[in-house]
Structure formats: structure tokens, C-alpha cells
């Protein structure tokens, strides 16, 4: 799988390059700012672009804006953005294009190498990966302000959170030590309680859940 990395910190950039290379990814280019990142994607047309959100020159959201432009100009390239801090609006902005192949992860997630690489592969295959800490903030907020979410059982809220991260039913079952049948039953009750459309497309499921959690 061809990958382009955008990261202004040289040590982290090199670390990502080595990690992905060791895992069998083909890192075709690395970039130190958003302009270089977009140029590298245009040249190499990778399956995946991994980028920091805060990039030169202003160190605000250049990486995020570059990721959004990449998804528009090169829809065949999936993107994963990395952030130092929890910002739920970044996840919402990334998902605004309604398509899969999107990931928003905190940099601390890199320490769990297997999980991080699994998230990258899932996004490259057209799936979605939203950081658990971001989802936890959204679920906690919704639990306080959204009657329907607050009425879910603790187990259903756990399932809801994992659905929002982009996990499949099989992955949720393994994480919670449940059968897939039990996960499907919990998901069905969640759909009914939140009036969400039942959709077999994994990304549209994530989108529907996050939109509901993001309501005021």
C-alpha cells in the first residue's frame, strides 16, 4: 500500500516512516508542511495520506485543510489526520464529505502500534477510524444533553461509542466479549432509541451516529 506522510516534527516523521515501512506499507514520500504534502499526493497518488493537523507556517489547521482538499481532489486517497489534542469539530469537519476513507486519531494512539496500524488499514480500505477519546467526549456530552442517549443502558452506550469509532460488529463483539448476535441486537435497539437509519454501509453508520452525538 502506497502512503505519503505529512509531519513537521522530524523525529516523529522518521518514526512513522520506519514503523509503516516495517509493517509492509510503501512510504513513497514524506513532507514537512501541508504544501509539500499536497504536492506529494498529486505526484504519487497514494492509497493513504497520514498528516498532522498543525503544520507550518501558522501551526493551526493547515494539515486538516490539506486533508480536506486531498479528499476532494483525489477521492481515491484515504486520509488519516493526527492531533495532539481532542477536538471533536475536526472529526465532524472531516466527515462532512459523506464518504469513507477518513480517520482522526490522537498522536498518543501511535504508541499502540498494532491498533494504530489496524486503524490505518481500515481507513485505506474505505472505512472510518475516530479516536476513542474523541468519541468518549461526544458520548459523555450527549449523555448529559440528549435524552435518548442518556436513556440507553451502559452496555448500549459502550456499543454506541465503538460504533462511532468505526468498529465493525465483529470488532465490537471481540472488544466487549460478546457474540456478534448480541452486538447486532444492541445496535438494533440503539437505532430504534435514537431514530437512526439502519444502514449496512459502515461509514454511513458512523456518520449517522456522530451526527446524532454532535447535536446540541
N, C-alpha and C positions, 0 to 999 in steps of 0.2 A: 504494500500500500504506500503510495507516494504522499509525503507530508511536507508542509512548509511550516516553520516555526517563527513566530514573531515575539521577541522578548528583548528588552533593552538592557537587562542585567546580564553581563557576560557569563558569570558563573552559572546562573540558572539556565541560560540559553544553551550553554555547553552541556549542562547536566541533562536537560531534556533531550538534546540531540543524542547523547550517549545512551540514555535509557530507552528511547524509541528504537535506536539502531540495534541495541542488544535484543529487543523484543521482536525484531523482524520487520519493523517499519523501514521504508526507504525515505530517509530525510533528504530531500532534493535541494533544499535551500533553507538558510536561516536569515533573519532580518532583525535589525536593531531599532527600527521605527516603523510606523504604520505605512509610510510611503514605500519603503523597501518591501514590506510585506505584500502590499497590493501588486507591486511590480513583479515580485517572485511568483505570486499566484497566477498572474496573467501570462508569465513566461512558461511555467511548468504545468499548470492546470492539475494540481494535486487532488487526490481524493479527500484530503483533510488539511485544514489550516488551524494551527493552535496558536493563540495570541494572548498576550497580556492585555488588560483593558487600558491601563495607564501607560501611555507611551510618549516619547518626545514629540513635539517640543514643550507642550504645556503640562504633560503628565496628568491629564484629566480623563477623557474618554476616547482618545484617538483610536485605540485598539478596538473598542466597541463599534465605533463608526466605520472603521475599516472592515470589520466582520460583517456588518450590515450591507455595506457596498459589495463585498465579495459574494454574499448570498444572492444579491440582485443580479450582478453581472455574470457570475459563474455558478449557477444553481447546482451544478454537478459537484461542487466543492463544499463539503460539510465544514462547519466551523465549531471550534470549542474555545471559549474565552475564559481566561483565568483572572481571578480577582483576589486582592489581599483582604478585602472586607465584604461583609454581607450587604448586598444592595438588591432588594427584590425587584426594583424597577428595571435593572439590567436584564433580568430573566424575562420580564414582561416585554421589554423592547425587542429582545432577540426573537421572541416567539411571535412577534407581530406580523411576520411574513406568512404565517399559516402553514409553513412546510416543515418537514422533519430535517434531520441532519444538523441539529443545533445542540450545543452544550454550554452550560455556565457552571463552572466549578471554582471553588476556592483553592488557592495555591497550596494550602495545608493538605489538600487531598492527594497531592503528588507523593506524599510520604508512604501512602498505602499503594505500592507500585501495582500490584495485581488488580486492585479495584480501579485505579486510575486508568490503566491500560484497557481494562474491560469497558470502561465508560467511553474511551476514545473509539474503540472498535464499534460499539453500539451506535455512536453518533455517525461514524463513517458509513455505516450500513443503512442510514436513514432514520435512525432512532433519535431519542432525546435524552439528555442527561442534565438534570438540575441538581445542584449541590444540596445534600441533606440539611445543612444548616440554613440555607435559604428557604427551603420548604418548611422547616420547623418554625421559622419566624412567621411565615404566612399562615400555617395551620394554627399556631398559637393566637395570632391576631384574629383570625376568622372565628376561632372558638369563643372569643370574648364578644365579638360584634355580630356574628352570624348565627341566628337561632338554629338553623338547620344543621350547621356544622357542630354547634355545641350540643345538639341532641344525639349525635352519633355516639355509639359505645366507644370505650377506649380502644378496643381491638379494631373497630371500623375506622377510627381516626388514624391508627397505625397504618392500616391498609391504604387509606386515602393519601397519607404522606408518601408512601412508597410508590403509589400510582403517579403522584405529582413529580417524583424524581425521574420517572420514565421507566420504571421497572416492569418487567413482564409478569404475568400471573405466576409463572414457574419460579421466577426470581423472588417474588414476594413470598411464595409458599416456602421456599428454602430459607429465607431470612427469618420468617416467623414460626418456622417448624409446623407448618400447616400443610394440608393436602391442597392441590390445585383446585379441587372441587370446593373446598371450604373458602378459598380466596374468591372464586367466582361467585359464591353465594354472598360473601361480604360485599363484593363490588356491586352486585345487583341491588342490594339494599341501599348502598351509598348512592347509586344512580337514582333510585326512587326517592330517597330522602332529599337529595339536592336538586331533583328535577333535571338531571344531566342526560343528554342523549347517549344511548348505548351505541358505541362505535368500535368496530373491530380494528380500525387503524390506531396503532399505538400512539402516534404523535398527536392525533386529534383528541385522543383520550386525555393526554397530558394537558393539551391546550384548554380543553373544557374544564378540567379540574382547576388549573391555575387561574383561569379567568374567574371562576367562582370564588376561589380563595382570595382573589385580589379585589373583590367588591367591598366597598365601604359599608 
